[in-house]
Amino acid sequence: MSETCVFCRIVSGELPAATVHEDDDSVAFLDHRPLFRGHVLLVPRTHVTVLSDLPAERVGPFFTLAQRLERAVEDGLGADGSLILINNVISQSVPHLHLHVIPRNRKDGLRFWLGPRHPYDAEHPAESYAARIRAALAG
């Protein structure tokens, strides 16, 4: 636990939050600055910064709970769908792993896009990127 981490302070009960789920490994609570009402954050109780720091034995239960939260947000709020999102370092406002479950409705005004796009070309062939990633996986 980090004494300066806002999410660790929420997990410990030092800071208030509108909690929707707690278990031995994780806490889920409403984002205090939601994109839409019902925007949930899922955090591990253990202070880890990014997804790759989460111990392997906790990954399955973490994502199983994320699945349950996705369904609960959609069903409980009557949402058309949801956006599931994890930022690792870049755009991570709190340096503690957190998964967003954001309720979405058609024509809700959120213009979420991934861009600009950088296509592969002769100077940047896809296979060279694939090879570098395969090497990192093997190493």
C-alpha positions as a Markdown table, in Angstrom:
| # | Residue | x | y | z |
|---|---|---|---|---|
| 1 | Met | 0.0 | 0.0 | 0.0 |
| 2 | Ser | 1.2 | 3.5 | -0.8 |
| 3 | Glu | 0.4 | 6.2 | 1.7 |
| 4 | Thr | 0.3 | 8.8 | -1.0 |
| 5 | Cys | -1.8 | 6.9 | -3.5 |
| 6 | Val | -5.4 | 8.1 | -3.7 |
| 7 | Phe | -6.7 | 4.6 | -4.6 |
| 8 | Cys | -4.8 | 3.0 | -1.8 |
| 9 | Arg | -6.4 | 5.5 | 0.6 |
| 10 | Ile | -9.8 | 4.6 | -0.8 |
| 11 | Val | -9.1 | 0.9 | -0.4 |
| 12 | Ser | -8.0 | 1.4 | 3.2 |
| 13 | Gly | -11.2 | 3.4 | 4.0 |
| 14 | Glu | -9.2 | 6.6 | 4.6 |
| 15 | Leu | -10.9 | 8.4 | 1.8 |
| 16 | Pro | -14.6 | 8.0 | 1.0 |
| 17 | Ala | -16.0 | 6.4 | -2.2 |
| 18 | Ala | -19.3 | 5.1 | -3.4 |
| 19 | Thr | -18.3 | 1.5 | -3.4 |
| 20 | Val | -20.2 | -1.0 | -5.6 |
| 21 | His | -18.1 | -4.1 | -4.8 |
| 22 | Glu | -15.4 | -5.3 | -2.4 |
| 23 | Asp | -13.7 | -8.6 | -1.9 |
| 24 | Asp | -10.3 | -9.8 | -0.6 |
| 25 | Asp | -8.4 | -8.8 | -3.7 |
| 26 | Ser | -10.3 | -5.8 | -5.3 |
| 27 | Val | -12.5 | -2.8 | -4.7 |
| 28 | Ala | -14.9 | -1.3 | -7.3 |
| 29 | Phe | -16.2 | 2.2 | -6.8 |
| 30 | Leu | -17.7 | 5.1 | -8.7 |
| 31 | Asp | -15.3 | 7.5 | -10.4 |
| 32 | His | -15.6 | 10.9 | -8.7 |
| 33 | Arg | -15.3 | 12.6 | -12.1 |
| 34 | Pro | -17.4 | 10.3 | -14.3 |
| 35 | Leu | -17.6 | 10.5 | -18.0 |
| 36 | Phe | -21.2 | 9.3 | -17.5 |
| 37 | Arg | -23.1 | 8.6 | -14.3 |
| 38 | Gly | -22.3 | 5.0 | -13.2 |
| 39 | His | -18.7 | 5.1 | -14.4 |
| 40 | Val | -17.0 | 2.5 | -12.2 |
| 41 | Leu | -13.3 | 2.0 | -11.4 |
| 42 | Leu | -12.0 | -1.5 | -10.5 |
| 43 | Val | -8.7 | -1.5 | -8.5 |
| 44 | Pro | -6.7 | -4.3 | -6.9 |
| 45 | Arg | -6.2 | -3.8 | -3.2 |
| 46 | Thr | -2.5 | -4.4 | -3.7 |
| 47 | His | -0.7 | -1.3 | -5.0 |
| 48 | Val | 0.5 | -2.1 | -8.5 |
| 49 | Thr | 1.0 | 0.6 | -11.1 |
| 50 | Val | 0.2 | -1.2 | -14.4 |
| 51 | Leu | -1.5 | -4.4 | -15.5 |
| 52 | Ser | 1.8 | -6.3 | -16.1 |
| 53 | Asp | 2.6 | -5.7 | -12.4 |
| 54 | Leu | -0.5 | -7.6 | -11.3 |
| 55 | Pro | 0.5 | -11.1 | -10.0 |
| 56 | Ala | -0.5 | -13.8 | -12.5 |
| 57 | Glu | -2.7 | -15.6 | -10.1 |
| 58 | Arg | -4.8 | -12.4 | -9.6 |
| 59 | Val | -5.3 | -11.6 | -13.3 |
| 60 | Gly | -8.1 | -14.1 | -13.8 |
| 61 | Pro | -10.1 | -13.1 | -10.8 |
| 62 | Phe | -9.6 | -9.4 | -11.7 |
| 63 | Phe | -10.9 | -9.8 | -15.2 |
| 64 | Thr | -13.8 | -12.1 | -14.1 |
| 65 | Leu | -14.9 | -9.3 | -11.8 |
| 66 | Ala | -14.5 | -6.8 | -14.7 |
| 67 | Gln | -16.9 | -9.0 | -16.7 |
| 68 | Arg | -19.4 | -9.0 | -13.9 |
| 69 | Leu | -19.1 | -5.2 | -13.5 |
| 70 | Glu | -19.6 | -4.7 | -17.2 |
| 71 | Arg | -22.9 | -6.7 | -17.1 |
| 72 | Ala | -24.0 | -5.0 | -13.9 |
| 73 | Val | -23.3 | -1.5 | -15.2 |
| 74 | Glu | -25.2 | -2.2 | -18.4 |
| 75 | Asp | -28.1 | -4.1 | -16.8 |
| 76 | Gly | -28.4 | -2.0 | -13.7 |
| 77 | Leu | -28.3 | 1.3 | -15.6 |
| 78 | Gly | -30.1 | 0.2 | -18.7 |
| 79 | Ala | -27.1 | 1.2 | -20.8 |
| 80 | Asp | -26.8 | 0.2 | -24.5 |
| 81 | Gly | -23.2 | -1.0 | -23.9 |
| 82 | Ser | -20.0 | 0.0 | -22.1 |
| 83 | Leu | -16.4 | 1.1 | -22.7 |
| 84 | Ile | -13.8 | -1.0 | -20.8 |
| 85 | Leu | -10.5 | 0.8 | -20.6 |
| 86 | Ile | -7.1 | 0.5 | -18.9 |
| 87 | Asn | -4.5 | 3.2 | -19.3 |
| 88 | Asn | -0.9 | 2.1 | -18.6 |
| 89 | Val | 1.2 | 5.1 | -17.6 |
| 90 | Ile | 0.1 | 7.4 | -20.4 |
| 91 | Ser | -3.2 | 9.1 | -19.5 |
| 92 | Gln | -3.1 | 7.2 | -16.1 |
| 93 | Ser | -4.2 | 10.0 | -13.7 |
| 94 | Val | -3.5 | 7.8 | -10.6 |
| 95 | Pro | -0.5 | 5.5 | -10.8 |
| 96 | His | -2.4 | 2.5 | -9.4 |
| 97 | Leu | -3.8 | -0.1 | -11.8 |
| 98 | His | -7.5 | 0.7 | -12.5 |
| 99 | Leu | -10.0 | -0.6 | -15.0 |
| 100 | His | -12.8 | 1.7 | -16.1 |
| 101 | Val | -16.3 | 0.4 | -16.8 |
| 102 | Ile | -18.1 | 3.3 | -18.5 |
| 103 | Pro | -21.8 | 3.0 | -19.4 |
| 104 | Arg | -22.5 | 4.0 | -23.0 |
| 105 | Asn | -25.6 | 4.8 | -24.9 |
| 106 | Arg | -26.1 | 5.4 | -28.6 |
| 107 | Lys | -25.7 | 9.1 | -29.4 |
| 108 | Asp | -24.3 | 9.8 | -25.9 |
| 109 | Gly | -21.9 | 12.4 | -27.3 |
| 110 | Leu | -18.7 | 10.6 | -26.4 |
| 111 | Arg | -16.4 | 10.8 | -29.4 |
| 112 | Phe | -13.9 | 8.1 | -28.5 |
| 113 | Trp | -11.5 | 7.4 | -31.4 |
| 114 | Leu | -8.1 | 6.0 | -31.7 |
| 115 | Gly | -6.0 | 8.2 | -34.0 |
| 116 | Pro | -4.2 | 9.5 | -35.8 |
| 117 | Arg | -3.6 | 6.1 | -37.6 |
| 118 | His | -0.1 | 5.1 | -38.6 |
| 119 | Pro | -0.3 | 2.4 | -41.2 |
| 120 | Tyr | 2.5 | 0.0 | -42.1 |
| 121 | Asp | 4.3 | 0.8 | -45.2 |
| 122 | Ala | 7.6 | -0.1 | -47.0 |
| 123 | Glu | 9.6 | 1.9 | -44.6 |
| 124 | His | 7.7 | 0.4 | -41.6 |
| 125 | Pro | 6.7 | -3.1 | -42.5 |
| 126 | Ala | 4.2 | -4.9 | -40.3 |
| 127 | Glu | 6.4 | -8.0 | -40.1 |
| 128 | Ser | 9.3 | -6.1 | -38.5 |
| 129 | Tyr | 7.0 | -4.9 | -35.7 |
| 130 | Ala | 5.6 | -8.4 | -35.3 |
| 131 | Ala | 9.2 | -9.8 | -35.0 |
| 132 | Arg | 10.2 | -7.3 | -32.4 |
| 133 | Ile | 7.1 | -8.1 | -30.3 |
| 134 | Arg | 7.7 | -11.9 | -30.7 |
| 135 | Ala | 11.3 | -11.4 | -29.6 |
| 136 | Ala | 10.1 | -9.5 | -26.5 |
| 137 | Leu | 7.6 | -12.2 | -25.7 |
| 138 | Ala | 10.3 | -14.9 | -26.0 |
| 139 | Gly | 12.8 | -13.0 | -24.0 |
